Amino acid sequence: MKKGREAVIPVIISGGVGSRLWPLSREAHPKPFIKLPDGQSLLQKTFIRAGTTQNVEEILTVTNREVFFHTQDEYRAINPSIKTSYILEPNGRNTAPAIAAAALHLANSYDHKAVLLVLPADHLVQNQAGFAEAVNQAVQLAQAGYLVTFGVKPNLPETGYGYLEIDSSSRLLDIKNSEVSTHRVMRFVEKPNAKLAQEYVDSGRHFWNSGMFCFSIETFLAEMSAHAPDVLESVKESLLISQLTQKAASNYIELDNHSFDRAPDISIDYSLMEKSNRVAAVTCDFGWSDIGSWNALSELVEPDSCGNRMIGNGVLHETSNCYIHGDGRMIGTIGIDNLVIVDLPDALLVADRNRVQDVKFIVQQLKQKGHEVVKVHREVHRPWGSYTVLDEGENFKMKRIKVKPGASLSLQMHYHRSEHWIVVSGTAKVVNGERQFLVNANESTFIPSGHQHRLENPGKIDLVIVEVQSGAYLGEDDIVRFEDIYGRVT
C-alpha cells in the first residue's frame, strides 16, 4: 500500500566534488564532508535541516558507492533513528537524472501527490526558522501543482550565482506578516557580469537561484515527460534492471552502470525548470550560501582586528585580510595582505583572495598529471573505518589503520607486497593463510605476499594498528578480494 499524499520526502543530492575548495575537498572526500568551524559537515547540516521538515517519513540521498558508507556514518552521528534510503549512481550525470531517479523510485511506495523537497548536500542555511517557513509555503505550492524553486534575496551583486526573475505582480499565496513571498517565475538567467549583477540587485525582481526545489511526484513526472522525456525514459530503464537491497533501518538501490550512462548529462534547470510554464518561486532570505569558494568558507570564521580569519595555529605579523587554514603545523606570516593560505599534510594552497575561483585550474592540471592529491587525503575513509598514510618511500609504505567495532576488511590478497601489522590498541581478529587467531595490543603479525588475509575488530572499541607495507608495487589497486561484507566483490 502506498504511503499518503501528505508525506514530504526530502531528497538530498550529494554528487559534486567542489573543486574550488581544493585541497580540503577531494574526489573521495568531496565538499559535503567538509567540517565547518562548529564541527559539523555541510552534509550533516543538510540532513538535520531535512529531518526537521514537517510530515517527513524518510530521507532519500542520491550519491555514489565511493562515499556511501561515509555518508551513513555522517548521518548516524547526527540521528541514527530516522529512516534513510539511498540511490547509488555509478557515475554522475548531473541533477536531472539524479532527481528523476529519486522521483521514479519513490513513486513505487508513495502516493503521487506526495511532495519531494530537493536539497543539495553542500549548501549552508543559517536561518533555520526562515527556511522552515519558506518550505511550508513551497509545499503548499507543490500540492497546488507547481514546480517550486527557492529564490534567495541578493545582498550583493554576486557574479558566481545564476539568477531567476519573478513576476512581481503575481502573488500566489496570501502570506501576512512574513518576509517570504510567492510568485511565478518569468525566466532564469545565467551568471551575470558585475554590471548586470548590480542591475539585478537594484531591480528587486531578481533573486539568486539556490538550486533547491519542491514539487509533487505527480507534477514532476508529468512535466519531465513533456519537456525531458529522454532523461525520464533512460532513468526508468536503469531502475528496472537495478538491484534493490532492503534492510531494517534503510534500503539502497544501485543503478545499473551501462543503462544509466546513457542518460543525458544535464541539469534540472536546463532540462525542465527553464521550459515549464508551471514554475513558481518562494522568495526569501534565510542566510543561504552554496559555500562555493574559499572566500565564502572564510566568512564563517570571526575576523581579528586586522581582518584575518584563522583556523589552526599561527603567528601573524603585519598581516591583514587573510584567511589561513592550518591542520597541525604552526604557520607564520609576515607582511602579507589579502591571501588565502590552506596548509594540509599533503598539499599547500596560496592564492590571492580575488582569484580563489581559479583554484579549479590547479585541480585541472593535477588531474592531467594523474596526481593522487586530487583524489584522496592522507586520511582515507573506508566502509570499515579509515587509514592514514604516515610515511612512504621506495618499496615501503606505513599506514595507521582504524577499524570500527564489529567491522571487517575484505578477505583479500596482494601479489606485490607483504604487510607487517602491529596492534596499537584494541584486539585484532586475523586470518592469515590457513590460520585464524587474535592479536592483542603491543603484539604483531606478518602477512607474506600471496597469502589470503583479513583483519577484523571483534571488540567494543576502535581497533588501531600500524601497517608496514614492503614490496616492488604498493598501489591500492593491488587488492584481490575474495569475500566482502560491503559488496565490493564483483
Secondary structure, DSSP 8 states (H G I E B T S, - for coil): --B-TT-EEEEEE-----GGGTTT-BTTB-GGG-B-TTS-BHHHHHHHHHHTSTTB--EEEEEEGGGHHHHHHHHHHH-TTS-EEEEEESS---HHHHHHHHHHHHTTTB-TT-EEEEEETT-EES-HHHHHHHHHHHHHHHHTT-EEEEEE--SS--SSS-EEEE-TT--SS---S-S-EEEEEEEEE----HHHHHHHHHHSSEEEEEEEEEEEHHHHHHHHHHH-HHHHHHHHHHHHTSEEEE-SSEEEEE--HHHHTTS----HIIIIITT-S-EEEEEE-S-EE---SHHHHHTTS---TTS-EEES-EEEES-BS-EEEESSS-EEEES-BSEEEEEETTEEEEEEGGGGGGHHHHHHHHHHTT-GGGT--SEEEETTEEEEEEEEETTEEEEEEEE-TT-B--EEE-SSEEEEEEEEES-EEEEETTEEEEE-TT-EEEE-TT--EEEE--SSS-EEEEEEEEES---TT--EEEE-TTS---
